[in-house]
Amino acid sequence: MGIPRGLQETLDRFSAKLESIFNSSGGRKLNLFDCGGGGIDLIAVAIVTVHADVLTLTSSN
């Protein structure tokens, strides 16, 4: 079935923004903080799963 197109587009935009931040930080690992509001949870987990080498996810849940 795959990822719905709208979600894939959001993941792609979010990935591009994170890559830009990563590059401007000099390649340092990024920390994402999740407040558990619901909307970012799925996206954040998906991105961190794919890019665990450069991202860390911290949740307040």
C-alpha positions in Angstrom: 0.0 0.0 0.0 2.8 2.5 0.9 2.7 5.9 2.4 -0.2 8.2 1.4 1.0 10.9 -1.0 0.2 13.8 1.3 2.2 12.3 4.1 5.1 11.5 1.8 5.2 15.1 0.7 5.2 16.3 4.3 8.0 13.8 5.1 10.0 15.0 2.1 9.7 18.7 3.1 10.5 17.9 6.7 13.5 15.9 5.6 14.8 18.7 3.4 14.5 21.2 6.3 16.3 18.9 8.7 19.0 18.2 6.1 19.5 22.0 5.7 19.7 22.5 9.5 22.1 19.5 9.8 24.4 21.0 7.1 24.4 24.4 8.6 25.2 23.0 12.0 28.4 21.6 10.7 27.2 18.0 10.6 26.3 17.8 14.3 23.6 15.3 15.4 20.2 17.0 15.7 17.8 16.6 18.6 14.1 16.6 17.9 11.8 17.3 20.9 8.2 16.0 20.8 5.6 17.4 23.2 3.2 14.6 22.4 0.6 16.8 20.8 -0.2 14.1 18.2 0.5 15.8 14.9 4.3 15.5 14.7 4.5 12.1 16.4 4.1 10.0 13.3 6.3 12.2 11.2 9.0 12.6 13.7 9.2 8.9 14.4 9.3 8.1 10.7 12.1 10.6 10.0 14.2 9.5 13.0 13.8 5.9 12.1 15.2 6.5 8.7 17.9 9.0 9.8 18.9 7.6 13.3 22.5 8.2 12.5 22.0 12.0 12.6 18.8 12.5 14.6 17.6 11.9 18.2 14.0 12.1 19.3 13.1 13.1 22.8 9.4 12.8 23.9 7.7 14.3 26.9 5.2 11.4 27.0 
